[in-house]
Amino acid sequence: MADFPDDIFTEPADVDPDTLANLGPLRRLAGTWESADGHDINPKADGPEHRDYVERMEFQPIDPQANGPQLFYGLRYHVYINTPDEDITFHDQVGHWLWEPATGLVLQSLSIPRGQAALAAGQAAPADDRLVLTAERGRTDYGIISTTFLEHAFTTDRYRIELTFNPDGTLSYVQETTLSVRGQDKPFTHRDTNRLKKIAEPEPNPLMRILAAREKA
């Protein structure tokens, strides 16, 4: 078990309200990103399907959040994906990326509107260019939950995402979900990759906007 303090109720005092200044390795993630270079490999009855996709990611800072003595700074995010040949949304995902400065813990919570959610975790230093987070089915801390149908037909056993902040300012990722597909003998690795460019910087977190407005008043 992690080394937690005996006092689980008292929240940190004198918390810096400026989320963007305290995001550690997530600072470069803040903002809006776009790309038309995504590639997806997903399971079908007659074999793997390869599809290209267009992606938009938006990461906006939230106010500092505390679990008793545990303090997080983070980003609320929305990922929207479609394909060049279809108008309907190919993939929609929301959640949070969180950073715990005291321990180097990085978290990604995610939810998709097909009845699935996950909480992935990793460790990083503030200046790291590469983040790796994982979640596993069956864990009660950093795990994966799904609908009864998905558990029956497309069981997600493991999730892994690797983000890389490239020297040219772009963002790359490799995302893999290990699936047990009903009727197939071997696990299937559902893989998504992309390289995105930042098109807009983030706004300050809500508390910082309030404090800035008070200073102007």
C-alpha positions in Angstrom: 0.0 0.0 0.0 1.2 3.5 -0.7 2.7 5.6 2.1 -0.3 7.8 3.1 -0.4 10.1 6.1 -2.5 9.2 9.2 -4.5 12.4 8.8 -6.7 11.7 5.8 -8.9 14.8 6.2 -6.8 17.9 6.4 -6.4 19.6 3.0 -3.2 21.4 2.0 -3.0 25.1 3.0 -1.8 28.0 0.8 -2.6 26.2 -2.5 -1.4 28.1 -5.5 -4.6 28.8 -7.6 -2.7 28.9 -10.9 -3.2 25.5 -12.5 -1.2 26.2 -15.6 1.8 27.0 -13.5 1.6 23.7 -11.6 0.8 21.1 -14.2 4.3 19.6 -14.3 4.6 17.4 -17.4 1.0 18.1 -18.4 1.7 21.8 -19.0 2.6 21.3 -22.7 -0.6 19.3 -23.1 -2.8 22.3 -22.3 -4.6 23.8 -25.3 -6.3 22.7 -28.5 -4.7 20.2 -30.9 -5.7 19.0 -34.4 -4.5 16.4 -37.0 -5.7 14.6 -40.0 -3.0 11.9 -39.7 -4.6 9.4 -37.3 -4.6 5.7 -37.9 -6.8 3.1 -36.3 -6.6 -0.7 -36.3 -9.7 -2.3 -34.9 -11.2 -5.8 -34.8 -13.8 -7.0 -37.4 -15.3 -10.5 -38.1 -13.2 -11.0 -41.2 -10.0 -9.6 -39.7 -8.4 -6.3 -38.6 -9.8 -3.1 -40.2 -7.4 -0.1 -40.9 -8.9 3.4 -40.9 -7.5 6.9 -41.1 -9.1 9.6 -39.0 -9.3 13.3 -38.3 -8.9 14.3 -34.6 -9.4 17.4 -32.4 -8.3 17.4 -28.8 -9.1 20.2 -26.3 -7.4 20.4 -22.9 -8.5 23.1 -20.5 -7.2 23.7 -16.9 -9.5 23.0 -13.9 -9.1 24.4 -10.4 -6.8 22.6 -8.0 -8.5 19.5 -6.5 -7.9 17.9 -3.1 -8.6 14.5 -1.6 -7.8 15.4 2.0 -3.9 15.9 1.9 -3.7 14.7 -1.7 -3.5 17.7 -4.2 -4.0 17.5 -7.9 -3.7 20.0 -10.7 -5.3 19.0 -13.9 -6.9 19.4 -17.3 -10.4 18.6 -18.5 -10.4 17.2 -22.0 -12.5 16.3 -24.9 -11.4 14.2 -27.9 -13.5 14.3 -31.0 -12.7 12.0 -34.0 -14.3 11.4 -37.4 -13.2 9.9 -40.7 -12.6 11.5 -44.1 -15.4 9.4 -45.6 -18.1 9.7 -43.0 -19.9 12.6 -41.2 -21.0 10.6 -38.1 -18.7 10.8 -35.1 -16.2 8.0 -35.1 -15.0 8.4 -31.5 -16.0 10.8 -28.7 -14.1 10.8 -25.4 -14.1 13.0 -22.3 -12.2 13.0 -19.0 -9.4 14.5 -17.0 -5.6 14.4 -17.0 -4.3 15.0 -13.4 -0.8 15.6 -11.9 0.1 15.2 -8.3 3.3 17.3 -7.7 4.1 15.7 -4.4 4.5 12.2 -5.8 4.9 12.5 -9.6 1.6 10.6 -10.1 -0.1 11.2 -13.5 -3.7 10.1 -14.0 -6.0 9.9 -17.0 -9.7 9.3 -16.4 -11.7 8.6 -19.6 -15.2 7.8 -20.6 -16.6 6.9 -24.0 -20.3 6.8 -24.9 -20.4 3.1 -25.6 -20.6 2.3 -21.9 -16.9 2.2 -20.9 -14.7 4.1 -18.5 -11.2 3.7 -17.2 -8.6 5.3 -14.9 -5.0 4.9 -16.0 -1.9 5.8 -14.0 1.8 6.4 -14.5 4.8 8.3 -13.0 6.6 11.3 -14.4 9.0 14.1 -13.6 8.0 17.7 -14.5 10.3 18.0 -17.5 9.6 14.6 -19.0 8.9 14.4 -22.8 7.2 11.0 -22.6 4.3 9.8 -20.5 3.2 6.2 -20.2 -0.1 5.3 -18.4 -1.8 2.0 -18.0 -5.0 0.5 -16.6 -6.0 -3.1 -16.2 -9.4 -4.9 -16.0 -10.1 -6.2 -12.5 -8.2 -3.6 -10.6 -10.1 -1.5 -8.1 -7.8 1.5 -8.3 -6.4 1.9 -11.9 -8.9 -0.2 -13.8 -11.5 -0.5 -16.6 -15.2 -1.0 -16.4 -17.6 -1.8 -19.3 -21.2 -2.7 -20.1 -22.3 -6.3 -19.8 -22.3 -6.6 -23.6 -18.7 -5.3 -23.9 -17.6 -7.7 -21.2 -19.3 -10.5 -23.1 -18.2 -9.7 -26.7 -15.1 -7.3 -26.5 -13.5 -7.6 -23.1 -10.9 -4.9 -22.6 -8.2 -6.5 -20.5 -5.6 -3.7 -20.6 -5.2 -0.1 -21.7 -2.0 1.7 -22.4 -1.3 5.2 -23.7 2.1 6.7 -24.5 2.3 10.4 -25.2 5.4 12.1 -26.6 6.1 15.8 -26.7 8.2 16.2 -29.8 11.1 18.7 -30.3 9.1 20.5 -33.1 6.2 21.2 -30.8 3.9 18.5 -32.0 2.3 15.8 -29.8 2.4 12.1 -30.7 0.6 9.2 -29.1 0.3 5.5 -29.3 -2.8 4.1 -27.7 -3.4 0.3 -27.3 -6.2 -1.6 -25.8 -5.9 -5.4 -25.4 -9.2 -7.1 -26.3 -10.5 -10.6 -25.8 -12.9 -10.8 -28.7 -15.6 -13.5 -28.4 -14.9 -16.3 -30.9 -11.3 -15.4 -31.4 -8.5 -17.5 -30.0 -5.9 -14.8 -29.5 -6.0 -11.4 -27.8 -6.4 -8.5 -30.2 -4.4 -5.2 -29.9 -6.7 -2.3 -30.9 -4.2 0.4 -31.8 -4.5 4.1 -32.5 -1.7 6.5 -33.4 -1.5 10.1 -34.3 0.7 13.2 -34.5 -1.0 16.5 -33.7 -0.2 20.2 -33.9 -1.3 22.8 -31.3 -3.7 25.4 -32.8 -4.7 27.3 -29.7 -3.4 28.0 -26.2 -5.6 27.2 -23.1 -7.6 29.7 -21.1 -6.7 30.2 -17.3 -8.6 27.9 -14.9 -11.9 29.3 -13.5 -10.5 30.5 -10.2 -7.7 32.4 -11.9 -10.2 34.1 -14.2 -12.2 35.2 -11.1 -9.1 36.5 -9.3 -8.1 38.4 -12.5 -11.5 40.0 -12.7 -11.4 41.1 -9.1 -8.0 42.8 -9.7 -9.5 44.8 -12.6 -12.5 45.9 -10.6 
